[in-house]
């Protein structure tokens, strides 16, 4: 439980969770949306994965991330309180960069 609270204590990780609430994303999509380096995003995802807040699934050479709130039933209500960042994913799709990992 302590790892969960530590992971939730960072603004970037909260933004990642808000994005993953909309749909699963790969690291390159998160780097585009959040305008951060791949190593920085990977570090945040590692902490979220350690806290069992996200899960990963390999598709070809790409790793996709999605929410894994099964361990923390309270997480759903907390995520609903975060801003909806779905429009950021829509901008990525409109720019043609959403398909980089398909």
Backbone as XML, in Angstrom:
<?xml version="1.0"?>
<chain id="A" units="angstrom">
  <residue number="1" name="UNK">
    <atom name="N" x="0.825" y="-1.185" z="0.000"/>
    <atom name="CA" x="0.000" y="0.000" z="0.000"/>
    <atom name="C" x="0.874" y="1.255" z="0.000"/>
  </residue>
  <residue number="2" name="UNK">
    <atom name="N" x="2.009" y="1.191" z="0.696"/>
    <atom name="CA" x="2.913" y="2.338" z="0.754"/>
    <atom name="C" x="3.424" y="2.708" z="-0.640"/>
  </residue>
  <residue number="3" name="UNK">
    <atom name="N" x="3.763" y="1.685" z="-1.448"/>
    <atom name="CA" x="4.237" y="1.937" z="-2.816"/>
    <atom name="C" x="3.162" y="2.637" z="-3.641"/>
  </residue>
  <residue number="4" name="UNK">
    <atom name="N" x="1.924" y="2.276" z="-3.408"/>
    <atom name="CA" x="0.811" y="2.903" z="-4.124"/>
    <atom name="C" x="0.754" y="4.390" z="-3.819"/>
  </residue>
  <residue number="5" name="UNK">
    <atom name="N" x="0.799" y="4.745" z="-2.552"/>
    <atom name="CA" x="0.726" y="6.154" z="-2.171"/>
    <atom name="C" x="1.938" y="6.936" z="-2.663"/>
  </residue>
  <residue number="6" name="UNK">
    <atom name="N" x="3.107" y="6.317" z="-2.643"/>
    <atom name="CA" x="4.297" y="6.979" z="-3.173"/>
    <atom name="C" x="4.124" y="7.255" z="-4.669"/>
  </residue>
  <residue number="7" name="UNK">
    <atom name="N" x="3.616" y="6.266" z="-5.379"/>
    <atom name="CA" x="3.424" y="6.417" z="-6.824"/>
    <atom name="C" x="2.399" y="7.500" z="-7.140"/>
  </residue>
  <residue number="8" name="UNK">
    <atom name="N" x="1.364" y="7.596" z="-6.329"/>
    <atom name="CA" x="0.318" y="8.590" z="-6.561"/>
    <atom name="C" x="0.750" y="9.994" z="-6.153"/>
  </residue>
  <residue number="9" name="UNK">
    <atom name="N" x="1.897" y="10.115" z="-5.507"/>
    <atom name="CA" x="2.363" y="11.399" z="-5.003"/>
    <atom name="C" x="3.126" y="12.237" z="-6.017"/>
  </residue>
  <residue number="10" name="UNK">
    <atom name="N" x="3.083" y="11.871" z="-7.284"/>
    <atom name="CA" x="3.820" y="12.604" z="-8.306"/>
    <atom name="C" x="2.862" y="13.053" z="-9.409"/>
  </residue>
  <residue number="11" name="UNK">
    <atom name="N" x="2.947" y="14.315" z="-9.793"/>
    <atom name="CA" x="2.032" y="14.887" z="-10.786"/>
    <atom name="C" x="2.130" y="14.177" z="-12.141"/>
  </residue>
  <residue number="12" name="UNK">
    <atom name="N" x="3.342" y="13.856" z="-12.570"/>
    <atom name="CA" x="3.512" y="13.177" z="-13.860"/>
    <atom name="C" x="2.879" y="11.799" z="-13.833"/>
  </residue>
  <residue number="13" name="UNK">
    <atom name="N" x="3.071" y="11.066" z="-12.751"/>
    <atom name="CA" x="2.472" y="9.731" z="-12.663"/>
    <atom name="C" x="0.950" y="9.817" z="-12.617"/>
  </residue>
  <residue number="14" name="UNK">
    <atom name="N" x="0.420" y="10.844" z="-11.983"/>
    <atom name="CA" x="-1.036" y="11.034" z="-11.992"/>
    <atom name="C" x="-1.528" y="11.316" z="-13.407"/>
  </residue>
  <residue number="15" name="UNK">
    <atom name="N" x="-0.774" y="12.095" z="-14.166"/>
    <atom name="CA" x="-1.154" y="12.368" z="-15.559"/>
    <atom name="C" x="-1.103" y="11.087" z="-16.388"/>
  </residue>
  <residue number="16" name="UNK">
    <atom name="N" x="-0.097" y="10.257" z="-16.152"/>
    <atom name="CA" x="-0.007" y="8.982" z="-16.869"/>
    <atom name="C" x="-1.225" y="8.124" z="-16.551"/>
  </residue>
  <residue number="17" name="UNK">
    <atom name="N" x="-1.592" y="8.048" z="-15.284"/>
    <atom name="CA" x="-2.773" y="7.265" z="-14.901"/>
    <atom name="C" x="-4.031" y="7.826" z="-15.543"/>
  </residue>
  <residue number="18" name="UNK">
    <atom name="N" x="-4.146" y="9.147" z="-15.594"/>
    <atom name="CA" x="-5.318" y="9.765" z="-16.221"/>
    <atom name="C" x="-5.375" y="9.419" z="-17.710"/>
  </residue>
  <residue number="19" name="UNK">
    <atom name="N" x="-4.232" y="9.394" z="-18.373"/>
    <atom name="CA" x="-4.192" y="9.019" z="-19.787"/>
    <atom name="C" x="-4.544" y="7.549" z="-19.977"/>
  </residue>
  <residue number="20" name="UNK">
    <atom name="N" x="-4.005" y="6.698" z="-19.118"/>
    <atom name="CA" x="-4.272" y="5.262" z="-19.237"/>
    <atom name="C" x="-5.707" y="4.919" z="-18.865"/>
  </residue>
  <residue number="21" name="UNK">
    <atom name="N" x="-6.366" y="5.806" z="-18.155"/>
    <atom name="CA" x="-7.786" y="5.606" z="-17.854"/>
    <atom name="C" x="-8.595" y="5.607" z="-19.153"/>
  </residue>
  <residue number="22" name="UNK">
    <atom name="N" x="-8.101" y="6.355" z="-20.157"/>
    <atom name="CA" x="-8.792" y="6.468" z="-21.437"/>
    <atom name="C" x="-8.552" y="5.248" z="-22.316"/>
  </residue>
  <residue number="23" name="UNK">
    <atom name="N" x="-7.287" y="4.844" z="-22.452"/>
    <atom name="CA" x="-6.937" y="3.670" z="-23.264"/>
    <atom name="C" x="-5.494" y="3.266" z="-22.996"/>
  </residue>
  <residue number="24" name="UNK">
    <atom name="N" x="-5.136" y="2.064" z="-23.440"/>
    <atom name="CA" x="-3.755" y="1.626" z="-23.260"/>
    <atom name="C" x="-2.871" y="2.401" z="-24.230"/>
  </residue>
  <residue number="25" name="UNK">
    <atom name="N" x="-1.658" y="2.672" z="-23.779"/>
    <atom name="CA" x="-0.716" y="3.459" z="-24.572"/>
    <atom name="C" x="0.676" y="2.858" z="-24.466"/>
  </residue>
  <residue number="26" name="UNK">
    <atom name="N" x="1.493" y="3.127" z="-25.473"/>
    <atom name="CA" x="2.891" y="2.696" z="-25.401"/>
    <atom name="C" x="3.746" y="3.874" z="-24.942"/>
  </residue>
  <residue number="27" name="UNK">
    <atom name="N" x="4.988" y="3.595" z="-24.642"/>
    <atom name="CA" x="5.892" y="4.616" z="-24.118"/>
    <atom name="C" x="6.043" y="5.770" z="-25.107"/>
  </residue>
  <residue number="28" name="UNK">
    <atom name="N" x="6.170" y="5.466" z="-26.395"/>
    <atom name="CA" x="6.389" y="6.549" z="-27.367"/>
    <atom name="C" x="5.186" y="7.485" z="-27.426"/>
  </residue>
  <residue number="29" name="UNK">
    <atom name="N" x="3.989" y="6.960" z="-27.240"/>
    <atom name="CA" x="2.800" y="7.818" z="-27.215"/>
    <atom name="C" x="2.807" y="8.704" z="-25.973"/>
  </residue>
  <residue number="30" name="UNK">
    <atom name="N" x="3.196" y="8.138" z="-24.849"/>
    <atom name="CA" x="3.276" y="8.928" z="-23.618"/>
    <atom name="C" x="4.352" y="10.004" z="-23.717"/>
  </residue>
  <residue number="31" name="UNK">
    <atom name="N" x="5.473" y="9.701" z="-24.374"/>
    <atom name="CA" x="6.516" y="10.723" z="-24.527"/>
    <atom name="C" x="6.018" y="11.884" z="-25.374"/>
  </residue>
  <residue number="32" name="UNK">
    <atom name="N" x="5.263" y="11.589" z="-26.424"/>
    <atom name="CA" x="4.707" y="12.652" z="-27.266"/>
    <atom name="C" x="3.705" y="13.503" z="-26.502"/>
  </residue>
  <residue number="33" name="UNK">
    <atom name="N" x="2.790" y="12.869" z="-25.809"/>
    <atom name="CA" x="1.733" y="13.599" z="-25.107"/>
    <atom name="C" x="2.304" y="14.426" z="-23.962"/>
  </residue>
  <residue number="34" name="UNK">
    <atom name="N" x="3.199" y="13.838" z="-23.184"/>
    <atom name="CA" x="3.722" y="14.513" z="-21.995"/>
    <atom name="C" x="4.964" y="15.359" z="-22.276"/>
  </residue>
  <residue number="35" name="UNK">
    <atom name="N" x="5.480" y="15.258" z="-23.510"/>
    <atom name="CA" x="6.668" y="16.008" z="-23.915"/>
    <atom name="C" x="7.829" y="15.765" z="-22.942"/>
  </residue>
  <residue number="36" name="UNK">
    <atom name="N" x="8.096" y="14.482" z="-22.733"/>
    <atom name="CA" x="9.185" y="14.061" z="-21.851"/>
    <atom name="C" x="10.021" y="13.020" z="-22.576"/>
  </residue>
  <residue number="37" name="UNK">
    <atom name="N" x="11.214" y="12.772" z="-22.073"/>
    <atom name="CA" x="12.094" y="11.780" z="-22.687"/>
    <atom name="C" x="11.595" y="10.364" z="-22.398"/>
  </residue>
  <residue number="38" name="UNK">
    <atom name="N" x="12.011" y="9.445" z="-23.255"/>
    <atom name="CA" x="11.628" y="8.043" z="-23.073"/>
    <atom name="C" x="12.153" y="7.482" z="-21.759"/>
  </residue>
  <residue number="39" name="UNK">
    <atom name="N" x="13.417" y="7.768" z="-21.380"/>
    <atom name="CA" x="13.884" y="7.247" z="-20.089"/>
    <atom name="C" x="13.080" y="7.778" z="-18.897"/>
  </residue>
  <residue number="40" name="UNK">
    <atom name="N" x="12.674" y="9.040" z="-18.960"/>
    <atom name="CA" x="11.889" y="9.615" z="-17.857"/>
    <atom name="C" x="10.525" y="8.938" z="-17.758"/>
  </residue>
  <residue number="41" name="UNK">
    <atom name="N" x="9.869" y="8.743" z="-18.901"/>
    <atom name="CA" x="8.563" y="8.070" z="-18.907"/>
    <atom name="C" x="8.718" y="6.639" z="-18.408"/>
  </residue>
  <residue number="42" name="UNK">
    <atom name="N" x="9.744" y="5.949" z="-18.871"/>
    <atom name="CA" x="9.969" y="4.561" z="-18.441"/>
    <atom name="C" x="10.185" y="4.470" z="-16.937"/>
  </residue>
  <residue number="43" name="UNK">
    <atom name="N" x="10.883" y="5.442" z="-16.381"/>
    <atom name="CA" x="11.112" y="5.468" z="-14.927"/>
    <atom name="C" x="9.783" y="5.610" z="-14.177"/>
  </residue>
  <residue number="44" name="UNK">
    <atom name="N" x="8.937" y="6.513" z="-14.648"/>
    <atom name="CA" x="7.630" y="6.696" z="-14.011"/>
    <atom name="C" x="6.782" y="5.427" z="-14.146"/>
  </residue>
  <residue number="45" name="UNK">
    <atom name="N" x="6.802" y="4.815" z="-15.323"/>
    <atom name="CA" x="6.028" y="3.588" z="-15.529"/>
    <atom name="C" x="6.540" y="2.459" z="-14.639"/>
  </residue>
  <residue number="46" name="UNK">
    <atom name="N" x="7.843" y="2.398" z="-14.442"/>
    <atom name="CA" x="8.407" y="1.369" z="-13.558"/>
    <atom name="C" x="7.862" y="1.522" z="-12.144"/>
  </residue>
  <residue number="47" name="UNK">
    <atom name="N" x="7.812" y="2.764" z="-11.666"/>
    <atom name="CA" x="7.285" y="3.003" z="-10.320"/>
    <atom name="C" x="5.803" y="2.665" z="-10.239"/>
  </residue>
  <residue number="48" name="UNK">
    <atom name="N" x="5.055" y="2.988" z="-11.278"/>
    <atom name="CA" x="3.628" y="2.648" z="-11.294"/>
    <atom name="C" x="3.428" y="1.132" z="-11.359"/>
  </residue>
  <residue number="49" name="UNK">
    <atom name="N" x="4.293" y="0.463" z="-12.100"/>
    <atom name="CA" x="4.206" y="-0.998" z="-12.202"/>
    <atom name="C" x="4.577" y="-1.653" z="-10.872"/>
  </residue>
  <residue number="50" name="UNK">
    <atom name="N" x="5.615" y="-1.151" z="-10.213"/>
    <atom name="CA" x="6.017" y="-1.671" z="-8.905"/>
    <atom name="C" x="4.882" y="-1.524" z="-7.899"/>
  </residue>
  <residue number="51" name="UNK">
    <atom name="N" x="4.148" y="-0.426" z="-8.006"/>
    <atom name="CA" x="3.016" y="-0.182" z="-7.107"/>
    <atom name="C" x="1.766" y="-0.942" z="-7.544"/>
  </residue>
  <residue number="52" name="UNK">
    <atom name="N" x="1.887" y="-1.703" z="-8.636"/>
    <atom name="CA" x="0.779" y="-2.492" z="-9.182"/>
    <atom name="C" x="-0.407" y="-1.615" z="-9.605"/>
  </residue>
  <residue number="53" name="UNK">
    <atom name="N" x="-0.082" y="-0.431" z="-10.129"/>
    <atom name="CA" x="-1.109" y="0.479" z="-10.634"/>
    <atom name="C" x="-1.256" y="0.376" z="-12.143"/>
  </residue>
  <residue number="54" name="UNK">
    <atom name="N" x="-0.214" y="-0.108" z="-12.817"/>
    <atom name="CA" x="-0.295" y="-0.336" z="-14.256"/>
    <atom name="C" x="0.232" y="-1.730" z="-14.564"/>
  </residue>
  <residue number="55" name="UNK">
    <atom name="N" x="-0.203" y="-2.237" z="-15.686"/>
    <atom name="CA" x="0.308" y="-3.520" z="-16.169"/>
    <atom name="C" x="0.788" y="-3.311" z="-17.598"/>
  </residue>
  <residue number="56" name="UNK">
    <atom name="N" x="1.665" y="-4.198" z="-18.030"/>
    <atom name="CA" x="2.223" y="-4.068" z="-19.374"/>
    <atom name="C" x="1.905" y="-5.305" z="-20.190"/>
  </residue>
  <residue number="57" name="UNK">
    <atom name="N" x="1.836" y="-5.087" z="-21.501"/>
    <atom name="CA" x="1.585" y="-6.187" z="-22.423"/>
    <atom name="C" x="2.417" y="-5.946" z="-23.672"/>
  </residue>
  <residue number="58" name="UNK">
    <atom name="N" x="3.198" y="-6.947" z="-24.041"/>
    <atom name="CA" x="4.034" y="-6.825" z="-25.234"/>
    <atom name="C" x="3.190" y="-7.117" z="-26.469"/>
  </residue>
  <residue number="59" name="UNK">
    <atom name="N" x="3.333" y="-6.233" z="-27.465"/>
    <atom name="CA" x="2.711" y="-6.423" z="-28.778"/>
    <atom name="C" x="3.812" y="-6.213" z="-29.804"/>
  </residue>
  <residue number="60" name="UNK">
    <atom name="N" x="4.330" y="-7.326" z="-30.324"/>
    <atom name="CA" x="5.479" y="-7.228" z="-31.220"/>
    <atom name="C" x="6.683" y="-6.735" z="-30.445"/>
  </residue>
  <residue number="61" name="UNK">
    <atom name="N" x="7.311" y="-5.683" z="-30.949"/>
    <atom name="CA" x="8.479" y="-5.135" z="-30.242"/>
    <atom name="C" x="8.094" y="-4.038" z="-29.268"/>
  </residue>
  <residue number="62" name="UNK">
    <atom name="N" x="6.820" y="-3.709" z="-29.173"/>
    <atom name="CA" x="6.363" y="-2.598" z="-28.340"/>
    <atom name="C" x="5.720" y="-3.087" z="-27.053"/>
  </residue>
  <residue number="63" name="UNK">
    <atom name="N" x="5.897" y="-2.303" z="-26.013"/>
    <atom name="CA" x="5.286" y="-2.585" z="-24.717"/>
    <atom name="C" x="4.163" y="-1.571" z="-24.505"/>
  </residue>
  <residue number="64" name="UNK">
    <atom name="N" x="2.952" y="-2.082" z="-24.281"/>
    <atom name="CA" x="1.801" y="-1.223" z="-24.040"/>
    <atom name="C" x="1.422" y="-1.291" z="-22.567"/>
  </residue>
  <residue number="65" name="UNK">
    <atom name="N" x="0.979" y="-0.168" z="-22.045"/>
    <atom name="CA" x="0.632" y="-0.051" z="-20.628"/>
    <atom name="C" x="-0.841" y="0.275" z="-20.478"/>
  </residue>
  <residue number="66" name="UNK">
    <atom name="N" x="-1.440" y="-0.299" z="-19.440"/>
    <atom name="CA" x="-2.841" y="-0.029" z="-19.113"/>
    <atom name="C" x="-2.983" y="-0.043" z="-17.595"/>
  </residue>
  <residue number="67" name="UNK">
    <atom name="N" x="-4.122" y="0.429" z="-17.131"/>
    <atom name="CA" x="-4.365" y="0.458" z="-15.687"/>
    <atom name="C" x="-4.512" y="-0.946" z="-15.135"/>
  </residue>
  <residue number="68" name="UNK">
    <atom name="N" x="-4.053" y="-1.134" z="-13.927"/>
    <atom name="CA" x="-4.237" y="-2.396" z="-13.212"/>
    <atom name="C" x="-4.701" y="-2.052" z="-11.804"/>
  </residue>
  <residue number="69" name="UNK">
    <atom name="N" x="-5.958" y="-1.697" z="-11.691"/>
    <atom name="CA" x="-6.484" y="-1.269" z="-10.404"/>
    <atom name="C" x="-7.079" y="-2.387" z="-9.579"/>
  </residue>
  <residue number="70" name="UNK">
    <atom name="N" x="-6.852" y="-3.629" z="-9.986"/>
    <atom name="CA" x="-7.488" y="-4.746" z="-9.288"/>
    <atom name="C" x="-7.083" y="-4.829" z="-7.821"/>
  </residue>
  <residue number="71" name="UNK">
    <atom name="N" x="-5.866" y="-4.406" z="-7.513"/>
    <atom name="CA" x="-5.381" y="-4.486" z="-6.143"/>
    <atom name="C" x="-5.952" y="-3.373" z="-5.269"/>
  </residue>
  <residue number="72" name="UNK">
    <atom name="N" x="-6.313" y="-2.273" z="-5.893"/>
    <atom name="CA" x="-6.769" y="-1.099" z="-5.149"/>
    <atom name="C" x="-8.154" y="-0.667" z="-5.626"/>
  </residue>
  <residue number="73" name="UNK">
    <atom name="N" x="-9.212" y="-1.200" z="-5.032"/>
    <atom name="CA" x="-10.564" y="-0.854" z="-5.481"/>
    <atom name="C" x="-10.868" y="0.637" z="-5.358"/>
  </residue>
  <residue number="74" name="UNK">
    <atom name="N" x="-10.217" y="1.313" z="-4.432"/>
    <atom name="CA" x="-10.460" y="2.741" z="-4.243"/>
    <atom name="C" x="-9.886" y="3.580" z="-5.389"/>
  </residue>
  <residue number="75" name="UNK">
    <atom name="N" x="-9.018" y="2.987" z="-6.187"/>
    <atom name="CA" x="-8.339" y="3.735" z="-7.235"/>
    <atom name="C" x="-9.315" y="4.288" z="-8.269"/>
  </residue>
  <residue number="76" name="UNK">
    <atom name="N" x="-10.323" y="3.531" z="-8.591"/>
    <atom name="CA" x="-11.303" y="3.965" z="-9.600"/>
    <atom name="C" x="-11.896" y="5.320" z="-9.251"/>
  </residue>
  <residue number="77" name="UNK">
    <atom name="N" x="-12.343" y="5.488" z="-8.023"/>
    <atom name="CA" x="-12.937" y="6.761" z="-7.607"/>
    <atom name="C" x="-11.910" y="7.886" z="-7.660"/>
  </residue>
  <residue number="78" name="UNK">
    <atom name="N" x="-10.685" y="7.607" z="-7.269"/>
    <atom name="CA" x="-9.638" y="8.626" z="-7.313"/>
    <atom name="C" x="-9.306" y="9.037" z="-8.744"/>
  </residue>
  <residue number="79" name="UNK">
    <atom name="N" x="-9.286" y="8.076" z="-9.657"/>
    <atom name="CA" x="-8.985" y="8.396" z="-11.049"/>
    <atom name="C" x="-10.082" y="9.242" z="-11.676"/>
  </residue>
  <residue number="80" name="UNK">
    <atom name="N" x="-11.309" y="9.027" z="-11.249"/>
    <atom name="CA" x="-12.409" y="9.839" z="-11.776"/>
    <atom name="C" x="-12.271" y="11.300" z="-11.370"/>
  </residue>
  <residue number="81" name="UNK">
    <atom name="N" x="-11.542" y="11.560" z="-10.301"/>
    <atom name="CA" x="-11.331" y="12.937" z="-9.846"/>
    <atom name="C" x="-10.241" y="13.649" z="-10.650"/>
  </residue>
  <residue number="82" name="UNK">
    <atom name="N" x="-9.445" y="12.893" z="-11.415"/>
    <atom name="CA" x="-8.387" y="13.497" z="-12.227"/>
    <atom name="C" x="-8.985" y="14.136" z="-13.474"/>
  </residue>
  <residue number="83" name="UNK">
    <atom name="N" x="-8.312" y="15.140" z="-14.017"/>
    <atom name="CA" x="-8.807" y="15.759" z="-15.258"/>
    <atom name="C" x="-8.841" y="14.739" z="-16.391"/>
  </residue>
  <residue number="84" name="UNK">
    <atom name="N" x="-9.814" y="14.876" z="-17.272"/>
    <atom name="CA" x="-9.922" y="14.002" z="-18.435"/>
    <atom name="C" x="-8.890" y="14.447" z="-19.465"/>
  </residue>
  <residue number="85" name="UNK">
    <atom name="N" x="-7.945" y="13.584" z="-19.777"/>
    <atom name="CA" x="-6.894" y="13.906" z="-20.736"/>
    <atom name="C" x="-7.119" y="13.209" z="-22.074"/>
  </residue>
  <residue number="86" name="UNK">
    <atom name="N" x="-8.335" y="12.735" z="-22.291"/>
    <atom name="CA" x="-8.662" y="12.063" z="-23.547"/>
    <atom name="C" x="-8.404" y="12.930" z="-24.763"/>
  </residue>
  <residue number="87" name="UNK">
    <atom name="N" x="-8.572" y="14.256" z="-24.617"/>
    <atom name="CA" x="-8.333" y="15.157" z="-25.746"/>
    <atom name="C" x="-6.869" y="15.140" z="-26.168"/>
  </residue>
  <residue number="88" name="UNK">
    <atom name="N" x="-5.968" y="14.856" z="-25.240"/>
    <atom name="CA" x="-4.544" y="14.759" z="-25.587"/>
    <atom name="C" x="-4.292" y="13.556" z="-26.493"/>
  </residue>
  <residue number="89" name="UNK">
    <atom name="N" x="-4.981" y="12.468" z="-26.231"/>
    <atom name="CA" x="-4.857" y="11.276" z="-27.077"/>
    <atom name="C" x="-5.466" y="11.559" z="-28.443"/>
  </residue>
  <residue number="90" name="UNK">
    <atom name="N" x="-6.583" y="12.281" z="-28.468"/>
    <atom name="CA" x="-7.215" y="12.639" z="-29.740"/>
    <atom name="C" x="-6.293" y="13.524" z="-30.579"/>
  </residue>
  <residue number="91" name="UNK">
    <atom name="N" x="-5.584" y="14.454" z="-29.945"/>
    <atom name="CA" x="-4.617" y="15.295" z="-30.669"/>
    <atom name="C" x="-3.512" y="14.431" z="-31.266"/>
  </residue>
  <residue number="92" name="UNK">
    <atom name="N" x="-3.064" y="13.440" z="-30.502"/>
    <atom name="CA" x="-2.020" y="12.538" z="-30.980"/>
    <atom name="C" x="-2.517" y="11.761" z="-32.195"/>
  </residue>
  <residue number="93" name="UNK">
    <atom name="N" x="-3.748" y="11.281" z="-32.135"/>
    <atom name="CA" x="-4.333" y="10.558" z="-33.269"/>
    <atom name="C" x="-4.448" y="11.471" z="-34.482"/>
  </residue>
  <residue number="94" name="UNK">
    <atom name="N" x="-4.911" y="12.707" z="-34.263"/>
    <atom name="CA" x="-5.099" y="13.659" z="-35.361"/>
    <atom name="C" x="-3.775" y="14.009" z="-36.036"/>
  </residue>
  <residue number="95" name="UNK">
    <atom name="N" x="-2.697" y="13.999" z="-35.272"/>
    <atom name="CA" x="-1.381" y="14.329" z="-35.834"/>
    <atom name="C" x="-0.757" y="13.141" z="-36.567"/>
  </residue>
  <residue number="96" name="UNK">
    <atom name="N" x="-1.381" y="11.960" z="-36.453"/>
    <atom name="CA" x="-0.860" y="10.771" z="-37.117"/>
    <atom name="C" x="0.213" y="10.042" z="-36.339"/>
  </residue>
  <residue number="97" name="UNK">
    <atom name="N" x="0.483" y="10.470" z="-35.112"/>
    <atom name="CA" x="1.541" y="9.839" z="-34.316"/>
    <atom name="C" x="1.031" y="8.705" z="-33.443"/>
  </residue>
  <residue number="98" name="UNK">
    <atom name="N" x="-0.265" y="8.507" z="-33.357"/>
    <atom name="CA" x="-0.835" y="7.445" z="-32.517"/>
    <atom name="C" x="-0.477" y="6.066" z="-33.051"/>
  </residue>
  <residue number="99" name="UNK">
    <atom name="N" x="-0.260" y="5.957" z="-34.327"/>
    <atom name="CA" x="-0.033" y="4.647" z="-34.942"/>
    <atom name="C" x="1.434" y="4.221" z="-34.938"/>
  </residue>
  <residue number="100" name="UNK">
    <atom name="N" x="2.289" y="4.936" z="-34.227"/>
    <atom name="CA" x="3.728" y="4.653" z="-34.289"/>
    <atom name="C" x="4.073" y="3.243" z="-33.828"/>
  </residue>
  <residue number="101" name="UNK">
    <atom name="N" x="3.233" y="2.636" z="-33.027"/>
    <atom name="CA" x="3.571" y="1.321" z="-32.465"/>
    <atom name="C" x="2.684" y="0.201" z="-32.988"/>
  </residue>
  <residue number="102" name="UNK">
    <atom name="N" x="1.829" y="0.488" z="-33.917"/>
    <atom name="CA" x="0.939" y="-0.562" z="-34.438"/>
    <atom name="C" x="1.666" y="-1.461" z="-35.407"/>
  </residue>
</chain>
